C-alpha cells in the first residue's frame, strides 16, 4: 500500500500492481502523444511507483558504499530515482516497452579509480546471497557506439520486488559521461537520449578514446568541431557565470549540515538552486510538487555529509562550475601545436596558436575575475541575508575554501600554459643548434 500526496487529492492511497504499472506506461504514452500532457491520476501513480523503490535502493546502496570504500577509499557513491520527465521521455522513445520492466528507475552509481575495482565490486554482489542479479551489461568490454563506457548491474534484494540499477565507473569514464550531459545543457539538446547532432556526437565519441589512443587526425577533427561549435568557450562561459552563484547558494541553503537528501534544480539562467532534506518522503514530496507545477530541470539525490566538491564531481551537469574536459582539451590542443611545430608546418602552427592563445586567455581571465571577486567579499566581510554570527563564519570559510580551490585550478592551467610555451620555444633552439652543427660539418668538408 503506497501513500501519495497530491494537489488534487489528499493522501490518496493506491495499490499499484504489475498490471497497473503496464497500463500506466500505456496511458502516459497515449497522453503524451495526444496532448503532450499528464492526467493527474497518472502523475500520482507514477510518483507512487517511483517512491516504492526506496527500500530496495537503500539496501543496495548500503552494500555498494561498503564494498566501494573497501576497494577504493576515495570512491564516491550516490543514488537517485530517475527523474519523472526522463521516465516519460523513455516511455515515449521505446514505443513497445513494458513499463513494469524498466530497469533503471532506481539507480546507484559508484565512481572508483580503476576497472579492476569495478570487477571486484561486481564479484562482491555475485557472492552475496542477499541479492539476486537480474541482468548485467559490460560496456567496458564492449562500449556503446557513442563511446559510453561503464558497467551496469541490475540487482534485486532478496524478498523485494523492485530492481535497482548499479552504474560502476572509473573517474575518467564518469567525466566523459557528465561532459555529454553538460553539452546537452549548454546546447539545449538531448544527446544522451539519442537526439541527433552529428558534430557533437562525433566530438564525444572521439574524446571517449582517451588522449593516448587519439591519432593526430582524431585530434585535428576534435579541434575543428570545437572551433565550429565553440564548445569549450560556451562551457567556460557557463562555468564562470556559476562560480560564485553556486557556492553562495550552497552556503546559504537551509538544513544543509544534517541533510540526507538534496534537490538540485537549474534555474532559467542555468544556475543551480539547492534544497536539503532530512527525510526521504519530504524530499520526494517537494520534488513532486516542483515537477507538477512547472517541470523544472532538477534531480533528487541521496547525500551523506554534503560536500560541495563531492557533489560537484558526481553531478557536474548540475553544479556547472568545473570539468576536467577543459584540461583535457587544452592538453590535446597543445600537443597538436607542438606536433605542427616539430614538423615545420608554419601556417598550421600560427593558426592553431592564435586560436589557443585566445581560448587560454578566456579561461584564465574567468578564474582571475572570480577569485578577485570572492577575495573582495572575504576582505570586506560582505555577506547578505545571514544574521547569525556562526553562520557567517561558516559561510566565509566555505567561500575561502572555494577561492583556494579555484586558485589551485588557475595555477594548474597557468603552469601548463608556461610549460607549453617553454617547449614550443625549445623547438626553435633545437633547430638553430642543428643548423649550426650542419654548417660546421659543411665548412669542414668544403675545406
N, C-alpha and C positions, 0 to 999 in steps of 0.2 A: 504494500500500500504506500503510494507516494503522495506527498502533500505539496501543492504548488500554489503560491500566492500570485494572483493576477490583478491587474487594474479592473478587470471586468467582473471577476468572481472572487469572493473572499474565501481563501483556504479551501479551494475545490479539491476533493480527494479523487484520485484516479488510480484504477488498476490498469497497468499497462502490460498487456500480454504480447507474445511474439507476433500473433496475428494482427493485433492493433498497430504494432510498430511497422509491419509491412504496409498496412493500409495508410498509415501516417505518411510514409515516404511517397506513396502514390498520390495522396491528396495534396501534399506540398508541391509535387511536380506539376499537377494539373493547375493549381492556383497560380504558380509562378508563370506557367505558360499562358494562361488566360488573362491574368490581370497583374502579373509581377508583384503580388502581394501575399499576405498570410491571412488565413482565417484565424480569429482569436483563439479558438479551441485547439487548432493545430500548433500554434506557437506555444501554448501552455503545455500541450502533450510533449512537444519537442524538448522543452525545458525540463519537464519531469523526467524524461528519458535520460537527458544529459546528467542530471543530478544523481540518478540511480547508479552511476558508475563510481561514486565516491569511495565506497568501501573496498571494492576491488582495486581501485587505483592506489589507495593508501597502503594496502597490503603489498602490492608490487613495489611501490616507491620505497617503502622502508627497507625491503631486502636489497633493492637496487642501490640505495645510498650506502648501505653497509659493505656490499661487495665492491662497489666502485672505489670507496675510500681504502679498502683493503689492498686493492691492486694499484691504486694511484692516489696518494694522499691529497693531491691538488685537484682531484676530479670535481666537477660541478654537475649536480643533478637537480632537475626541476620537473614539475608535472603541470599539465593543464588539461582542461576539457576543450575539445575542438570548438572554435567559435561558431555561433549559430549561422552567421552568413556564409561561412566556409562550408558547413554541412549542407546548406541549401544549394550552394553552387555545385557541390559534388553530386548531390542527388540529381540536379538538372543535367550535369555533364554526362553522367553514366546512366543513360536512359533505361536500361533494363536491370539495374542493380536492385537487389532486395535490401531495403534499408536496415532490416534486422541483422544483416550480415556485414554491415560497415564496421571495419575492424579498428579504426583509428580515432574513435570519438574520445576515448580516454587515452592520453599519451604521456609517457615518461621519457625524458631524454637525459642521457649521461654523456658528458664530454670528458674524455680521458686523454692520455698522452701518446698512446701507440695502438696499432692494430692488434698486437699481441694481447694487450689488456682487454680489448673488446672481446676477443675469442675466449679469454679466461672468464669474463663475466657471463658469456653465453653458456659456458660449461657449468658454471655455478647454478644457473637456472635448470639446466638439464639434470643435474644431480639432486636437486631439491624436490622431494615428493609433495611439497605443499603447492606446487604449481604444475599446471598442465600446459605444455607447449602446443599451441593450436596451429601456428604457421610461422614461417621464417623466410626472409629474403636477404640474401647476401649481396648487397650492392658494392661490396669491396672487391670480391672476385669478379663480379660482372656489373660494372657501373651502368646506370641508365644512359640513354643516348644523349641526354642533356649534359652529362658529366657528373651527375649527382653520385656521391659515394657515401655509404653508411651501412650499418647492419640493422635490419628491422626484425624484431622478435615479437610475435603475438602470443601472449600468455593469458591463462585464466587461473586465478586462485582456486584450489580445490573447494568444493561446496559453494562456489559463487557462480552466478550466471554470466557476468559481464567480462568481455575481453578487454585487455589493455595492450596497447602498442608500446613497445620499447624501441627507442632510437639510440643507437650507440655510435658515437662519432669521435674521431680524434679532433684536436683543436683546428688543424688545417682544413679538415673536412667540414667542420662546423662553420668556420669563417667563410668558406666558399658558399655554403647554403644560405647564410644570412646575407651575403652580398647580393644574391639573387633577390631576396626579399626586399632589401633596401632599394635595389633597382626598380622593383615593382612600385615602391612608394614614390620614388623620385619621378618616374615616368608615367605614373598612374596607369599601370598595366597589371596583368596577372600572368607574368611569365612562368611563375612557379606552378600555376594551374594549367599551363599549356597554351596560353594566349600567344598568338603568333607575332613575333618581332624578330625577323631573321638575323639582323645585325647584333642585337643584344643577346639573342640565343647563342650565336656563334662566339661572341666575346666571352661569355661564361663557360662555354664548352672548352674553349682553348685554355682559359685560366685553370680549369679543372685538371689539366695535365700536370700542373705543378711546374715551378720555374725550371727545374733541372731537366724536364722532359720536353720543354718547348724548343722547337727549331728556330733558327733565325727568321725563317719565313712566317712561322707562327707569331713571333714577337712583332714583326712588322705589321701583320694583319691586326693584332690586338691594338697597336698604336693607331692604325688607320681608323679602326672602328671607334676608338675613343675620341679621336680628333673630330670625326664627323658628328658624333653624338654628345660630346663634352661630358662624358660620364663622370670622370673624376672631379672636374671643376664643379659640376652640379651637386655631387655628393659632398664635396668640401664646403660649398656654399651653404648647404643644408645643415651640415655639422656646425659651422660657425654660428649660424642663427640659433642653434640649440645649446651651445656650450654653457652659458650662464643660466639660461631659462631652465634647463633640465635640472641642474644642481640646486638652483634656487627653489624650484617647486618640490624637489625631493626633500630638501632641508626643512621646508615649511609644512610638509604634509603631516596630518594628524595621525596619531596611533602607530607611527612607524616602528618604534622600538619593540613593541610587543606583538607585532603583526605576524600572522601566519599566511596570509593571502594578500595578493596585490593585483589590482586592476590597473593596467596601463592603457591610456587612451590618447590617440593622436588628435589634436585639435585641428582646426581648419588651416593653421599655419604649419602643420606637421611638427608641432612641438608636443612633448609628452606631458600628460597630467597623471598623477599618482594617487591612488586611493587604497588605503591599507585597512585590513580587517583581521580580527582575531578568530572569527568563526566562519566556517565554510558556507553554511546556509545563508548567513547575512551577506557574504561576498557574492554568492550566486544570485541572491535576490536583487542586489544592487546592479549586478551585471545584466540581469533580465530586464529590469526597469529601464536601464540605459538603452538596451537594444530595442525594446518595444517602443521607445519614444522617438529615436532618430537613427538607429542602426549605425553607431559610430565605429571607427576602426579601433578596436580595443581587444585586449586579451586578459584573461584572468589566470594567474599562476600561483602555485604554492611557493612560498619563500620561507627559508629558515635562517633567522638572523639577517634581516635585509641588508644588503650591501650594494651600494650604487655601482661599484666596479663589477661585481659578480653578475648582477642583473644586466648591466650593460654588455657583458660578454655573452650571456645566454640569449639576450633579446636586443641585440644591437639594432634591429629593424624597428624597435620602439624607442629606445633611448636616443639613437641618432646623434651621437657625439664623437664616435671614433670607429675605425675599422682597419684591420691590418692590410686590407686590399690596397690601400693607398700606398703603404710602404712597398708592397709587392710590385705595384705598377711602377713606382719610381725606380725600383731596382731593375725591372725589365727595361725601362727606357734608358737608364744609364748604361746598361750592358750593350744595348743596341748602338748607342752613340760611340762607345769605345770600340765596338766592332767595326763601325764605319771608319773611324779614325785610323785604326790599325791597318785597314785595307786601302787607306788613302782615298776614300770616297768623300771628296771635299764638299760637294754640293749637298749630299745627304747629311753629312756631319753638321754643316751650318744650319740646314733646315730643321733638323731634329733638336739641335742645341738651342736654337731660338725658341722653339716650342717648349722645350724642357725648362728653360730659364723663366719664361712667363708663368708656367704652371707652378714651379717651385716657389716663386715669389708670392703667388696667391696663397699657397699652403702655409708658408712661413708667416706671412702677414696676418693670416687668420688666427694663428696662435698668439702672436705678439699683441694684437689688439685686445684679445680676450684676457690674456694674462695681466696686462696693464689694467684693464677694467676691474678685474677681480681684486688685484692688489690694492687698487684705489679704494674699493669697498672695505677691505680689511683695515687699511690705514685710517680711513675716516670713520670707521665704525658705522657705515651707512646700512642699516638694516630696517626694512619696512615690515610692519604687521607682526612683529614679535615683541611681546610685552614682558615676558618673564626672563630674568637675567640669565638663568641657567640655560634656557632655550637659545638665547642669543649666543652664549659661549659655544654651545654645541654646533650651532649654525656656522659660526665663524671658523670653528675647527674643520668642519666639512668643506667650506669654501677654500680654506688654506690647503687642505689635502688635495683638493681637485686642482688648484692652481699649481701645486708642486707636480702633480701628475702630468699636467699639460706642459710644464717646463721640461720635464724629462722627455716627453714626446717631441717637443721642439728641438731639444738638444740632439736627439737621435737623428732627426731629419737634417739639421744643420751640419752635424758631423759627417753624415752620409754625403751631403752636398759638397763639403770641403774635400773629402776623400776622393770623390768623383773628379773634381777639377784638378786635384793633385795628380791623379792617374792620367787624366787627359793631357796635362802638361808634360808628363813624363814621356809620352809618345813622341813629342817634338824633340825632346832632349836626346832620346834614343836615335831618332832619325838623323839628327845633326851629328851625333857621335859616329854613326855608321858611315856617313858621308866623309867624315874626317879620316877614318881608317882607310876607306876605299881610295880616297885621294892620295894618301901617303903610299899605298901599295902601287897605285898607278904611276906616281912620280918615280918610285924605285925602279919599276920595270922599264920605264921610258929612259931612265938614265943608266 
